[in-house]
Every structure is written in C-alpha cells, then in structure tokens.
Amino acid sequence: MILRAAGLALAVLLLSVPAAGAQGGLGFRASAEGPMPQAGYLAFGLAAGGTANGAFTVTNTASSAATVSVYPADALTGVTTGIVYGTRSDTSRAGGWITPDRTAATIPANGETVIRFTVRVPGGAAAGEHVGSVVVQQQRSGSAAVAQVMRVVAPVLVEVPGGGGPQIQLESARPVGPNRAGASFVTLGLRNAGGRRCSPEVSTTLSGPGESGRTTSRQLDVILPRDAVAYPMPWPRPLATGQYRISVTASGCGATQTRTFTDTLPGGGEDGVGGLPGDKDGTERTRKRRVTTTERVPVTARRPAAAAPDITLQREPTTAAPAAEDGGSGLGARAGAGAGEDRDGASGGLADTVRKLVEENAGEALRRAGAPMALLLVFGLVVVAQEAVDRRDPKLRLAPVHREPDLAFGPDPDTANPNPVGHASNQAPDLRVRQ
C-alpha cells in the first residue's frame, strides 16, 4: 500500500510540472527607477514643452525566455466606452509623446527586465489629462491560421496644468436595427469636451412605432477627455421601421445635458454599431475602433469618475497572414475578407482551416503529450507491481477477496414457545400432599 501511495503522489507531482510552466506569462509592476503607479497609471505632471523619464518592470513567469517588442500607443475610448489601447500605428495622441529606450527585449525565464521611457510634452499641448501607454508585446507562433499575441500595457497619464473638469456633450441619437440577431439599438453620439476623464450615466426615452415613451438607463464606462464615441444603447425590443423621437439625458460628467432628436429608421436593419458622430456611414476611423476593442483592458461595469483601468495581461487572436506586426490590421483584414463569402465558401474555408490545424498541430500535440503519457504508464506499472507484491504476502494471500454471506437469525425461542421446558408457568403450582 505504501508503494502504491508513493507512486500516485509521484505521478501527480510530475504531471503538475508541465501544467505550471504552461500557465506562465508576462506581467507588469512598478520599478524603483520610475514613478509609483497612481490609481493604476504611471502619472506625470508636466507643463507644455516639459520632459520626464519613467520606467517599469516586466516579469516573465514562464519556464522559457520571452522575446518581446516594445512600442508606444495611444489610449482611445472604446465603442462601448472604457479605455482601449491602440496598436503600433496609433501614436497621434499622447502615445506619440512617449519614447521607449528600446524596441525589443528578451526577458529571461522566471526573470524580469526594466523598460525605461521618456515623455516629451509638445509645446502646444492642451491643458488637462492625456493618456498613452507603453506596450510590451509577445507573439507566439501557433499554426498557419492562428497566432497568439500577448500584450502587457503600462498606462501613462500626463496631466498638463490648467483646464477644467469633464463635460459631456450630446451630439446625435438615431435608432438602429434590428440586426441579424434581432437586436435593436439607439446609437448615441457622445463627446467629452472637458479636460478630464468621466463616466456618464445616460437615460434614453424613445417614442415612435410601437414605442410610447419607454425609457432605458445605463451607467457607461470611461470616456477620455476631448474624445467622442458612438455608444450603442441596447434596446429591450426590436424597433420597427418609421420615425422616432429620442430624448437623451446625460449626467455625472460635468453639467447635466438633455437633448431631443428626431430620426427615421429605414427598412432592412443595420449592424447596431453605426459610425462616430458626424460619420454615420462608418469610416476607416470607426472600423479601426471596432478592431481595437479586441485589445480592451477589462474594466468594471460601474466605475466612478476618473477611475483607472485595470492593468491585465491581454490575449487576442490574430491572423498569421502577412499583416501588421501588432495583429490589429490582420484581424480587420480577415473580417473584411470573410464578409463577402457565401455559405458554401465559408464552410469550405472552415474545413480547410480545421484540416490544416489538425495536420500542423498533431505532431506538436503528440510531442507535448509524451511526458504525461509516460508518467501514466509508470503509474500503471507501479499498480501492477504492488498487486504482485500483495499476492506474495502470506497474510494478504489468506485474506478473503469475496464478501461473506450475511448471517441469518431464526425466530426468538421465547416467542415461539410461551411455556418452554424449564421455565415457570403462568398457572399456580400444585401444592397438594400426595398420600
């Protein structure tokens, strides 16, 4: 029994080793060479034209070295609000103020590397908050169809003195849908014209075909300063074709704003997202933001004003076809390519992709499964050996291996014979003297 328990413990221990290594990855923490994070950001207070240096530490908990690329990127407001971080080409805002000390690095296994950077605020920068980031990205090759991109984002907050607080503006409202899934929306054009982040609460009242003043409210996530978003407010029921009167109220982001819009929902339905304010046809900027939302740092659904995004490890699927190194444009290209395929072509392409995945990953799967299968074989041999040892033990050999039958009990003798021999009778004894 001791041998069997030892073999089981050894197998469990060895099987857990490769699993632990597979779960490792990149992480981020503050560095003694840079500023301490404030509400999740590496924060700097700089006047227009100012310069400052910063640093942070990237950790690698995997059992192998990680080769990464390092680049700055803008922070953007996602389609459904909340902060998202752009790709390598997104440096037209505060991301363009940041210059890392390197473009690539190799982080040793179970080690760490310090990434240093410089922030240079241009002379004409607007007063208020500006959010950028330093991105550390690792691309792991998978197959010809799928690659895994891992990103660690270090958010950088630069506050230029002056400027006011946040201020929400209502720019547009229009009914959208139903889409192919049967869902309808009211797309709200929102803009934060102030100098600080905010999380507004929006209430929408809709009157029109089938709607007699129904109101829906929702707490939105962060909208960055000087940024706009076309927020798709989900509607609880499908909207019919016709003209609608939409009353919108936004609060919690500067002074409360209320506006009423009139718009017509045409027949045929729409995609439920729409363009940015003033961009109802969906320009390149809108399509770019839809791709960028796949890189979103998860944030809470209800966040107080000026709260910071969580700093988490991000994983996103990208295509391995020739595309941008950051994977964002590759994802958009793949989505666009599939839009015009018919059902048969899509099925054929899916079958080809699955076949290629199986062919290219079968060998790798067998190689990785070799060690666990060997351990299972060792464990089975240990069990067989223990059984042979038990059979040679004289005490164990004589021990019964089958269940003994139950012992049956008959009726109680006292109950079966009320006057058994040798027991007193209930009748009075005969005391007569015999002559």
Summary of the structure (lengths in Angstrom):
residues: 435
radius of gyration: 35.8
end to end distance: 81.8
largest distance: 147.4
contacts: 1308
relative contact order: 0.13
helix: 25%
strand: 35%
